[in-house]
Amino acid sequence: MSRFAKTAAYTPLVQDIAELYHRARQTLVESYWQIGRRIVEQEQQGDGKAEYGAQLLEHLSGRIKGVRYNLC
């Protein structure tokens, strides 16, 4: 075991990093869920089912690929 692993600061450091990682993953999942919800709402426009051939996902995919790095 390394010298650092024996210090009192090691365990809290690992716990803090694990918590930050968990929160980041949770935020990512929630963001993906919200994106999916918005897409479904737009596709269905109040109907129970999306219109066939609307190709919204293909259009969004092309647009998002070009701007995803500019969102930050």
C-alpha positions in Angstrom: 0.0 0.0 0.0 1.4 3.4 -0.9 2.2 6.0 1.7 -0.6 8.3 0.5 -3.2 5.5 0.9 -2.3 5.3 4.6 -3.1 8.9 5.3 -6.4 10.0 6.9 -7.2 12.2 3.9 -7.3 9.3 1.4 -10.7 7.8 2.3 -12.5 11.1 2.2 -10.9 12.0 -1.1 -12.0 8.8 -2.7 -15.5 9.3 -1.3 -15.7 12.9 -2.6 -14.5 11.8 -6.0 -17.0 8.9 -6.1 -19.9 11.3 -5.1 -18.9 13.8 -7.8 -18.8 11.1 -10.4 -22.2 9.8 -9.3 -23.7 13.3 -9.5 -22.2 13.9 -13.0 -23.6 10.6 -14.2 -27.0 11.3 -12.7 -27.1 14.8 -14.4 -26.2 13.2 -17.7 -29.0 10.6 -17.4 -31.5 13.3 -16.5 -30.4 15.5 -19.4 -30.8 12.6 -21.9 -34.3 11.9 -20.4 -35.3 15.5 -20.9 -33.9 15.6 -24.4 -35.9 12.5 -25.3 -39.1 13.8 -23.7 -38.8 17.1 -25.7 -38.2 15.1 -29.0 -41.3 12.9 -28.3 -43.4 16.0 -27.5 -42.3 17.7 -30.7 -42.8 14.5 -32.8 -46.3 13.8 -31.5 -47.5 17.4 -31.2 -50.3 16.3 -28.8 -51.2 13.1 -30.7 -50.6 9.7 -29.2 -48.3 8.8 -32.1 -45.7 10.6 -34.2 -46.5 11.2 -37.9 -44.8 8.6 -40.1 -41.9 10.0 -42.2 -41.5 13.2 -40.3 -37.7 12.5 -40.0 -37.3 14.8 -37.0 -34.6 12.7 -35.5 -32.5 12.8 -38.7 -32.8 16.6 -38.9 -32.0 17.1 -35.2 -29.0 14.8 -35.4 -27.5 16.8 -38.3 -28.1 20.1 -36.5 -26.8 19.0 -33.1 -23.6 17.5 -34.5 -22.6 20.9 -35.7 -23.4 22.8 -32.5 -22.8 20.4 -29.6 -19.3 21.9 -28.9 -20.7 25.4 -28.9 -23.2 24.7 -26.1 -20.7 25.2 -23.3 
